[in-house]
Each structure stands twice: as structure tokens, then as C-alpha cells.
């Protein structure tokens, strides 16, 4: 729920005094996401994975950044 993978049913969470409920984008930028297993979703392409993690981290202009880095690294 904290990473946005699942919708929360109730309550709230805070990171650095930032509310998930009131400022989701800033909240997501301030948390880490480090899965212990299955860190890559096998049904997604590399582009889709970059977009997913970019959105989870609250990256601004995520599509632009994704295309920029994929072009940069080939």
C-alpha cells in the first residue's frame, strides 16, 4: 500500500512529515522500494518496468525521463 501497488482501505502514512493521503507524489519520492524477491515483474517489458518504478518514486515527466534514459543506454 505504501508504494502504490495496492489501494489502502483506511488510515494514513507519513514520511518526513508528509502525508500519503494529502501529498502522494511527494510521499512516494521520499520512500524506498526494495523488494526482497521478485523485484522484476516478468510480464512487463523493460520500458514498462522503468515507467512503473519511476511512477512509484514520483519522478516528474516520467515518460520523458524513461525515453531519455533508454536512448542514452540503448
ABEGO torsion letter per residue (X at the ends): XAAGABBBABEBBBBGGBBAAABAAAAAAABBBBBABGABBAABBAAAAAAAAAAAAGBBGAAAAAAAAAAAAX
